[in-house]
Amino acid sequence: MTNNNGKMNREESGRKGGETTAKNHDKEFYQEIGQKGGEATSDSHGKEFYQEIGEKGGEARANQRDGDGSSDGSSNGKMSREEAGRKGGEKSRR
């Protein structure tokens, strides 16, 4: 989607950039950047950070198993990507 000036918005620009990157790189590229990101996070955060995100993940998973995690009425115990993103966004705003 472009705006009135004929320029791409951020969403479209990001999508196109992601598609181009996916065409130009393979699985190993993503594994390598993921590992580097994990190492950088580990270097900059302490044990408490990982305990906190582990607790949040455990709580979210428990709520999901209790039937609080599915907005589409499905009972397969899985959350859609959209629902996970929304819940993650809500948590990060707190």
The first five atom37 places (N, CA, C, CB, O) and aatype in JSON, in Angstrom:
{
  "aatype": [12, 16, 2, 2, 2, 7, 11, 12, 2, 1, 6, 6, 15, 7, 1, 11, 7, 7, 6, 16, 16, 0, 11, 2, 8, 3, 11, 6, 13, 18, 5, 6, 9, 7, 5, 11, 7, 7, 6, 0, 16, 15, 3, 15, 8, 7, 11, 6, 13, 18, 5, 6, 9, 7, 6, 11, 7, 7, 6, 0, 1, 0, 2, 5, 1, 3, 7, 3, 7, 15, 15, 3, 7, 15, 15, 2, 7, 11, 12, 15, 1, 6, 6, 0, 7, 1, 11, 7, 7, 6, 11, 15, 1, 1],
  "atom_mask": [
    [1, 1, 1, 1, 1],
    [1, 1, 1, 1, 1],
    [1, 1, 1, 1, 1],
    [1, 1, 1, 1, 1],
    [1, 1, 1, 1, 1],
    [1, 1, 1, 0, 1],
    [1, 1, 1, 1, 1],
    [1, 1, 1, 1, 1],
    [1, 1, 1, 1, 1],
    [1, 1, 1, 1, 1],
    [1, 1, 1, 1, 1],
    [1, 1, 1, 1, 1],
    [1, 1, 1, 1, 1],
    [1, 1, 1, 0, 1],
    [1, 1, 1, 1, 1],
    [1, 1, 1, 1, 1],
    [1, 1, 1, 0, 1],
    [1, 1, 1, 0, 1],
    [1, 1, 1, 1, 1],
    [1, 1, 1, 1, 1],
    [1, 1, 1, 1, 1],
    [1, 1, 1, 1, 1],
    [1, 1, 1, 1, 1],
    [1, 1, 1, 1, 1],
    [1, 1, 1, 1, 1],
    [1, 1, 1, 1, 1],
    [1, 1, 1, 1, 1],
    [1, 1, 1, 1, 1],
    [1, 1, 1, 1, 1],
    [1, 1, 1, 1, 1],
    [1, 1, 1, 1, 1],
    [1, 1, 1, 1, 1],
    [1, 1, 1, 1, 1],
    [1, 1, 1, 0, 1],
    [1, 1, 1, 1, 1],
    [1, 1, 1, 1, 1],
    [1, 1, 1, 0, 1],
    [1, 1, 1, 0, 1],
    [1, 1, 1, 1, 1],
    [1, 1, 1, 1, 1],
    [1, 1, 1, 1, 1],
    [1, 1, 1, 1, 1],
    [1, 1, 1, 1, 1],
    [1, 1, 1, 1, 1],
    [1, 1, 1, 1, 1],
    [1, 1, 1, 0, 1],
    [1, 1, 1, 1, 1],
    [1, 1, 1, 1, 1],
    [1, 1, 1, 1, 1],
    [1, 1, 1, 1, 1],
    [1, 1, 1, 1, 1],
    [1, 1, 1, 1, 1],
    [1, 1, 1, 1, 1],
    [1, 1, 1, 0, 1],
    [1, 1, 1, 1, 1],
    [1, 1, 1, 1, 1],
    [1, 1, 1, 0, 1],
    [1, 1, 1, 0, 1],
    [1, 1, 1, 1, 1],
    [1, 1, 1, 1, 1],
    [1, 1, 1, 1, 1],
    [1, 1, 1, 1, 1],
    [1, 1, 1, 1, 1],
    [1, 1, 1, 1, 1],
    [1, 1, 1, 1, 1],
    [1, 1, 1, 1, 1],
    [1, 1, 1, 0, 1],
    [1, 1, 1, 1, 1],
    [1, 1, 1, 0, 1],
    [1, 1, 1, 1, 1],
    [1, 1, 1, 1, 1],
    [1, 1, 1, 1, 1],
    [1, 1, 1, 0, 1],
    [1, 1, 1, 1, 1],
    [1, 1, 1, 1, 1],
    [1, 1, 1, 1, 1],
    [1, 1, 1, 0, 1],
    [1, 1, 1, 1, 1],
    [1, 1, 1, 1, 1],
    [1, 1, 1, 1, 1],
    [1, 1, 1, 1, 1],
    [1, 1, 1, 1, 1],
    [1, 1, 1, 1, 1],
    [1, 1, 1, 1, 1],
    [1, 1, 1, 0, 1],
    [1, 1, 1, 1, 1],
    [1, 1, 1, 1, 1],
    [1, 1, 1, 0, 1],
    [1, 1, 1, 0, 1],
    [1, 1, 1, 1, 1],
    [1, 1, 1, 1, 1],
    [1, 1, 1, 1, 1],
    [1, 1, 1, 1, 1],
    [1, 1, 1, 1, 1]
  ],
  "atom_positions": [
    [[0.85, -1.17, 0.0], [0.0, 0.0, 0.0], [0.9, 1.23, 0.0], [-0.97, 0.0, 1.22], [1.83, 1.33, 0.8]],
    [[0.63, 2.15, -0.86], [1.42, 3.38, -0.94], [0.55, 4.54, -0.49], [1.95, 3.61, -2.38], [-0.68, 4.49, -0.54]],
    [[1.23, 5.62, -0.05], [0.47, 6.8, 0.36], [0.23, 7.71, -0.84], [1.22, 7.56, 1.48], [0.57, 7.35, -1.96]],
    [[-0.35, 8.86, -0.6], [-0.71, 9.76, -1.69], [0.49, 10.3, -2.47], [-1.5, 10.91, -1.15], [0.35, 10.7, -3.62]],
    [[1.65, 10.31, -1.87], [2.85, 10.82, -2.53], [3.53, 9.75, -3.37], [3.82, 11.36, -1.5], [4.59, 10.0, -3.95]],
    [[2.95, 8.57, -3.44], [3.55, 7.49, -4.21], [4.66, 6.76, -3.47], [0.0, 0.0, 0.0], [5.38, 5.95, -4.06]],
    [[4.8, 7.04, -2.17], [5.84, 6.4, -1.37], [5.26, 5.22, -0.61], [6.48, 7.42, -0.39], [4.08, 5.19, -0.27]],
    [[6.12, 4.23, -0.34], [5.7, 3.08, 0.44], [5.58, 3.46, 1.92], [6.68, 1.91, 0.26], [6.32, 4.31, 2.41]],
    [[4.64, 2.81, 2.6], [4.57, 2.99, 4.04], [5.56, 2.01, 4.7], [3.12, 2.77, 4.57], [6.14, 1.17, 4.01]],
    [[5.74, 2.11, 5.99], [6.7, 1.27, 6.69], [6.38, -0.21, 6.57], [6.76, 1.65, 8.16], [7.26, -1.05, 6.37]],
    [[5.11, -0.52, 6.67], [4.69, -1.93, 6.61], [5.07, -2.55, 5.27], [3.17, -2.05, 6.84], [5.65, -3.63, 5.22]],
    [[4.74, -1.86, 4.2], [5.06, -2.39, 2.87], [6.56, -2.45, 2.65], [4.4, -1.53, 1.8], [7.06, -3.43, 2.09]],
    [[7.27, -1.43, 3.07], [8.72, -1.41, 2.93], [9.36, -2.57, 3.69], [9.28, -0.06, 3.42], [10.25, -3.25, 3.17]],
    [[8.91, -2.79, 4.91], [9.44, -3.89, 5.71], [9.14, -5.25, 5.1], [0.0, 0.0, 0.0], [9.99, -6.13, 5.1]],
    [[7.93, -5.4, 4.59], [7.55, -6.66, 3.97], [8.42, -6.94, 2.75], [6.07, -6.65, 3.57], [8.92, -8.05, 2.58]],
    [[8.59, -5.93, 1.91], [9.4, -6.12, 0.71], [10.85, -6.41, 1.06], [9.33, -4.87, -0.18], [11.49, -7.26, 0.44]],
    [[11.36, -5.72, 2.06], [12.73, -5.97, 2.5], [12.9, -7.38, 3.04], [0.0, 0.0, 0.0], [13.9, -8.04, 2.77]],
    [[11.93, -7.84, 3.79], [11.97, -9.2, 4.33], [11.91, -10.25, 3.24], [0.0, 0.0, 0.0], [12.61, -11.26, 3.29]],
    [[11.07, -10.0, 2.24], [10.97, -10.94, 1.12], [12.28, -11.01, 0.34], [9.82, -10.54, 0.18], [12.73, -12.09, -0.05]],
    [[12.9, -9.85, 0.12], [14.17, -9.81, -0.6], [15.26, -10.53, 0.19], [14.6, -8.36, -0.89], [16.05, -11.29, -0.37]],
    [[15.3, -10.28, 1.49], [16.29, -10.95, 2.33], [16.09, -12.46, 2.29], [16.2, -10.43, 3.78], [17.06, -13.22, 2.2]],
    [[14.85, -12.9, 2.35], [14.56, -14.34, 2.32], [15.0, -14.97, 1.0], [13.06, -14.59, 2.55], [15.44, -16.12, 0.98]],
    [[14.88, -14.23, -0.09], [15.31, -14.75, -1.39], [16.83, -14.85, -1.49], [14.78, -13.87, -2.52], [17.36, -15.74, -2.15]],
    [[17.52, -13.94, -0.82], [18.98, -13.86, -0.95], [19.76, -14.69, 0.07], [19.4, -12.45, -0.84], [20.97, -14.86, -0.08]],
    [[19.09, -15.2, 1.09], [19.79, -15.92, 2.16], [19.12, -17.25, 2.43], [19.84, -15.07, 3.45], [17.93, -17.45, 2.17]],
    [[19.92, -18.16, 2.97], [19.42, -19.5, 3.26], [19.22, -19.7, 4.76], [20.38, -20.56, 2.71], [19.4, -18.78, 5.56]],
    [[18.86, -20.9, 5.13], [18.58, -21.27, 6.51], [19.76, -20.98, 7.43], [18.2, -22.74, 6.6], [19.58, -20.51, 8.55]],
    [[20.96, -21.26, 6.95], [22.16, -21.06, 7.77], [22.35, -19.59, 8.14], [23.39, -21.58, 7.03], [22.81, -19.28, 9.23]],
    [[22.0, -18.69, 7.22], [22.1, -17.26, 7.49], [21.23, -16.9, 8.69], [21.67, -16.43, 6.25], [21.69, -16.21, 9.6]],
    [[20.01, -17.37, 8.7], [19.1, -17.06, 9.79], [19.53, -17.72, 11.1], [17.69, -17.49, 9.44], [19.36, -17.15, 12.17]],
    [[20.09, -18.91, 11.0], [20.6, -19.57, 12.2], [21.76, -18.78, 12.8], [21.06, -21.01, 11.87], [21.85, -18.61, 14.02]],
    [[22.64, -18.29, 11.93], [23.8, -17.53, 12.4], [23.39, -16.22, 13.05], [24.74, -17.26, 11.24], [23.89, -15.88, 14.12]],
    [[22.47, -15.47, 12.41], [22.08, -14.19, 13.02], [21.26, -14.42, 14.29], [21.26, -13.35, 12.02], [21.32, -13.61, 15.22]],
    [[20.52, -15.51, 14.34], [19.79, -15.85, 15.56], [20.74, -16.18, 16.71], [0.0, 0.0, 0.0], [20.51, -15.77, 17.85]],
    [[21.79, -16.91, 16.39], [22.79, -17.26, 17.42], [23.5, -16.0, 17.91], [23.82, -18.27, 16.85], [23.7, -15.83, 19.11]],
    [[23.88, -15.12, 16.98], [24.55, -13.87, 17.37], [23.63, -13.03, 18.26], [24.96, -13.08, 16.12], [24.08, -12.45, 19.25]],
    [[22.36, -12.96, 17.89], [21.41, -12.21, 18.7], [21.23, -12.8, 20.08], [0.0, 0.0, 0.0], [21.15, -12.07, 21.07]],
    [[21.19, -14.11, 20.15], [21.07, -14.79, 21.44], [22.29, -14.55, 22.32], [0.0, 0.0, 0.0], [22.16, -14.34, 23.52]],
    [[23.47, -14.57, 21.71], [24.69, -14.32, 22.47], [24.74, -12.87, 22.96], [25.93, -14.61, 21.6], [25.14, -12.62, 24.1]],
    [[24.33, -11.93, 22.11], [24.31, -10.52, 22.51], [23.32, -10.31, 23.66], [23.93, -9.62, 21.31], [23.62, -9.57, 24.6]],
    [[22.17, -10.95, 23.58], [21.18, -10.83, 24.65], [21.73, -11.43, 25.94], [19.87, -11.53, 24.26], [21.57, -10.85, 27.02]],
    [[22.36, -12.57, 25.82], [22.95, -13.22, 26.99], [24.02, -12.35, 27.64], [23.54, -14.57, 26.6], [24.11, -12.27, 28.86]],
    [[24.83, -11.69, 26.81], [25.89, -10.82, 27.33], [25.34, -9.59, 28.03], [26.81, -10.39, 26.19], [25.96, -9.09, 28.97]],
    [[24.18, -9.1, 27.59], [23.66, -7.84, 28.13], [22.59, -8.03, 29.21], [23.1, -7.02, 27.02], [22.18, -7.05, 29.83]],
    [[22.14, -9.25, 29.45], [21.11, -9.5, 30.45], [21.59, -10.56, 31.44], [19.78, -9.94, 29.78], [22.35, -11.46, 31.08]],
    [[21.14, -10.44, 32.65], [21.53, -11.4, 33.68], [20.53, -12.53, 33.83], [0.0, 0.0, 0.0], [19.56, -12.65, 33.08]],
    [[20.81, -13.34, 34.83], [19.98, -14.51, 35.14], [18.52, -14.13, 35.39], [20.54, -15.25, 36.36], [17.61, -14.85, 35.0]],
    [[18.31, -12.98, 36.04], [16.96, -12.55, 36.39], [16.1, -12.32, 35.13], [17.03, -11.27, 37.22], [14.9, -12.61, 35.14]],
    [[16.71, -11.81, 34.08], [16.0, -11.58, 32.83], [15.41, -12.88, 32.31], [16.93, -10.95, 31.77], [14.24, -12.94, 31.94]],
    [[16.22, -13.92, 32.28], [15.76, -15.21, 31.77], [14.74, -15.85, 32.71], [16.95, -16.15, 31.57], [13.82, -16.53, 32.24]],
    [[14.88, -15.64, 34.0], [13.88, -16.14, 34.93], [12.54, -15.47, 34.69], [14.33, -15.93, 36.39], [11.49, -16.12, 34.7]],
    [[12.58, -14.15, 34.48], [11.34, -13.4, 34.26], [10.63, -13.82, 32.97], [11.64, -11.9, 34.22], [9.42, -14.04, 32.98]],
    [[11.38, -13.93, 31.87], [10.71, -14.32, 30.63], [10.25, -15.78, 30.68], [11.64, -14.1, 29.42], [9.26, -16.14, 30.05]],
    [[10.97, -16.6, 31.41], [10.54, -17.99, 31.59], [9.24, -18.07, 32.37], [0.0, 0.0, 0.0], [8.36, -18.86, 32.04]],
    [[9.12, -17.26, 33.41], [7.89, -17.22, 34.2], [6.72, -16.74, 33.35], [8.05, -16.31, 35.42], [5.63, -17.31, 33.39]],
    [[6.96, -15.67, 32.57], [5.89, -15.15, 31.71], [5.44, -16.19, 30.7], [6.36, -13.88, 30.99], [4.25, -16.36, 30.47]],
    [[6.39, -16.89, 30.12], [6.04, -17.94, 29.15], [5.28, -19.08, 29.81], [0.0, 0.0, 0.0], [4.32, -19.6, 29.25]],
    [[5.71, -19.45, 31.0], [5.01, -20.51, 31.74], [3.59, -20.11, 32.1], [0.0, 0.0, 0.0], [2.67, -20.92, 32.0]],
    [[3.42, -18.87, 32.53], [2.08, -18.38, 32.87], [1.18, -18.35, 31.64], [2.16, -16.98, 33.51], [0.03, -18.77, 31.69]],
    [[1.73, -17.86, 30.54], [0.93, -17.79, 29.31], [0.53, -19.19, 28.86], [1.72, -17.08, 28.19], [-0.6, -19.4, 28.43]],
    [[1.45, -20.13, 28.96], [1.17, -21.5, 28.55], [0.12, -22.13, 29.46], [2.46, -22.35, 28.57], [-0.77, -22.84, 28.98]],
    [[0.21, -21.88, 30.76], [-0.77, -22.42, 31.7], [-2.16, -21.84, 31.41], [-0.35, -22.11, 33.16], [-3.15, -22.56, 31.43]],
    [[-2.21, -20.53, 31.14], [-3.49, -19.9, 30.81], [-4.07, -20.49, 29.53], [-3.33, -18.39, 30.66], [-5.27, -20.7, 29.42]],
    [[-3.2, -20.75, 28.59], [-3.63, -21.33, 27.31], [-4.23, -22.72, 27.54], [-2.45, -21.41, 26.3], [-5.26, -23.06, 26.96]],
    [[-3.59, -23.5, 28.37], [-4.09, -24.85, 28.65], [-5.41, -24.82, 29.41], [-3.05, -25.65, 29.44], [-6.22, -25.74, 29.3]],
    [[-5.62, -23.76, 30.18], [-6.86, -23.62, 30.95], [-8.01, -23.11, 30.1], [-6.65, -22.69, 32.12], [-9.13, -22.95, 30.6]],
    [[-7.75, -22.86, 28.82], [-8.81, -22.39, 27.92], [-8.86, -20.89, 27.77], [0.0, 0.0, 0.0], [-9.77, -20.38, 27.11]],
    [[-7.91, -20.16, 28.35], [-7.92, -18.71, 28.24], [-7.13, -18.21, 27.04], [-7.36, -18.09, 29.5], [-7.09, -17.0, 26.8]],
    [[-6.51, -19.1, 26.27], [-5.6, -18.64, 25.24], [-6.1, -18.71, 23.83], [0.0, 0.0, 0.0], [-5.36, -18.39, 22.9]],
    [[-7.33, -19.12, 23.63], [-7.8, -19.29, 22.26], [-9.0, -18.41, 22.0], [-8.15, -20.76, 21.97], [-10.05, -18.57, 22.62]],
    [[-8.82, -17.46, 21.08], [-9.94, -16.56, 20.79], [-10.83, -17.1, 19.68], [-9.41, -15.19, 20.4], [-11.92, -16.57, 19.46]],
    [[-10.39, -18.15, 18.99], [-11.19, -18.64, 17.86], [-12.05, -19.85, 18.24], [-10.28, -19.01, 16.7], [-12.7, -20.45, 17.38]],
    [[-12.03, -20.2, 19.52], [-12.86, -21.3, 19.97], [-12.25, -22.67, 19.71], [0.0, 0.0, 0.0], [-12.87, -23.68, 20.04]],
    [[-11.06, -22.72, 19.13], [-10.45, -24.02, 18.87], [-9.99, -24.63, 20.18], [-9.27, -23.91, 17.89], [-9.65, -23.91, 21.12]],
    [[-9.97, -25.94, 20.23], [-9.58, -26.62, 21.46], [-8.3, -27.42, 21.27], [-10.69, -27.54, 21.94], [-8.03, -28.33, 22.05]],
    [[-7.52, -27.1, 20.24], [-6.3, -27.86, 20.0], [-5.14, -27.4, 20.86], [-5.91, -27.77, 18.55], [-4.06, -27.97, 20.77]],
    [[-5.34, -26.37, 21.7], [-4.3, -25.92, 22.61], [-3.25, -25.05, 21.95], [0.0, 0.0, 0.0], [-2.25, -24.72, 22.59]],
    [[-3.44, -24.67, 20.7], [-2.46, -23.85, 20.02], [-3.0, -22.45, 19.81], [-2.07, -24.47, 18.68], [-4.2, -22.26, 19.58]],
    [[-2.1, -21.48, 19.92], [-2.46, -20.08, 19.74], [-2.02, -19.66, 18.34], [-1.81, -19.18, 20.84], [-0.95, -20.06, 17.87]],
    [[-2.84, -18.86, 17.67], [-2.45, -18.38, 16.36], [-1.3, -17.39, 16.49], [-3.66, -17.73, 15.64], [-1.06, -16.86, 17.58]],
    [[-0.59, -17.15, 15.4], [0.5, -16.17, 15.42], [-0.03, -14.79, 15.77], [1.21, -16.13, 14.06], [0.62, -14.03, 16.49]],
    [[-1.2, -14.47, 15.25], [-1.79, -13.17, 15.52], [-2.08, -13.0, 17.01], [-3.06, -12.98, 14.71], [-1.8, -11.96, 17.59]],
    [[-2.65, -14.03, 17.6], [-2.98, -13.99, 19.03], [-1.71, -13.89, 19.87], [-3.79, -15.23, 19.43], [-1.67, -13.14, 20.84]],
    [[-0.67, -14.64, 19.5], [0.59, -14.6, 20.24], [1.21, -13.21, 20.14], [1.56, -15.66, 19.72], [1.72, -12.69, 21.13]],
    [[1.18, -12.62, 18.97], [1.72, -11.28, 18.79], [0.96, -10.25, 19.59], [0.0, 0.0, 0.0], [1.56, -9.36, 20.2]],
    [[-0.36, -10.36, 19.6], [-1.17, -9.42, 20.36], [-0.88, -9.54, 21.84], [-2.66, -9.67, 20.09], [-0.7, -8.54, 22.53]],
    [[-0.82, -10.79, 22.34], [-0.55, -10.99, 23.76], [0.85, -10.51, 24.13], [-0.71, -12.46, 24.13], [1.05, -9.91, 25.18]],
    [[1.8, -10.76, 23.25], [3.16, -10.28, 23.52], [3.22, -8.78, 23.55], [0.0, 0.0, 0.0], [3.93, -8.2, 24.38]],
    [[2.49, -8.13, 22.66], [2.43, -6.68, 22.64], [1.79, -6.12, 23.9], [0.0, 0.0, 0.0], [2.22, -5.09, 24.43]],
    [[0.76, -6.79, 24.38], [0.1, -6.34, 25.61], [1.05, -6.44, 26.79], [-1.17, -7.17, 25.89], [1.12, -5.53, 27.61]],
    [[1.78, -7.54, 26.87], [2.73, -7.73, 27.98], [3.83, -6.69, 27.95], [3.34, -9.12, 27.92], [4.23, -6.18, 29.0]],
    [[4.33, -6.35, 26.75], [5.46, -5.42, 26.66], [5.05, -4.0, 26.98], [6.07, -5.48, 25.28], [5.9, -3.18, 27.31]],
    [[3.76, -3.67, 26.88], [3.29, -2.32, 27.2], [3.18, -2.11, 28.7], [1.94, -2.07, 26.53], [3.1, -0.97, 29.16]],
    [[3.17, -3.18, 29.47], [2.97, -3.04, 30.93], [4.2, -2.59, 31.62], [2.53, -4.34, 31.53], [4.2, -2.42, 32.84]]
  ]
}
